[in-house]
């Protein structure tokens, strides 16, 4: 009787099909799928703009319907239940996609930050190498003053004590060294400014 009614212009209503489904009737399930899968697919496609993802959503909806067939209690009608279930899965999918996008964005920012730090480190190392090459060209005492300031961050007084000279001598050596370094590095103005800042930060110019 069921087969005849099922194939006779869909005489069975959704509520009848649902009652048969709760009795584990696979043919009723197949008919429910046939009646509703297209509209649920269109609904999913409208929100997700992805045909393959929309197909997956529909499959998930009907798999859930089959798995919960014995425990489902429908308050309105089967069509509304399937529509609501589909909307819920769509929303969950969108939220998960947004999280993936956010994670991808955060990873991109993270790696960009690492890349920037690495590039800055490379630039700093190049500047330092260039600076030390310039310092190596200084006379012995001037070179010693610069290296003590850069490597040990000593004040003029501390350098004077260590070298056994006057503070004024240290100042003179340092000022003359700066003039030489400016002249030596003048062909690379982009490097000159940060180098002099580095020297200034790592030294005590007045003391």
PyMOL commands that set and color helices and strands:
alter all, ss='L'
color gray80, all
select helices_A, chain A and resi 2-7+14-21+26-48+51-67+78-136+140-152+156-163+167-184+189-201
alter helices_A, ss='H'
color red, helices_A
deselect
rebuild
show_as cartoon
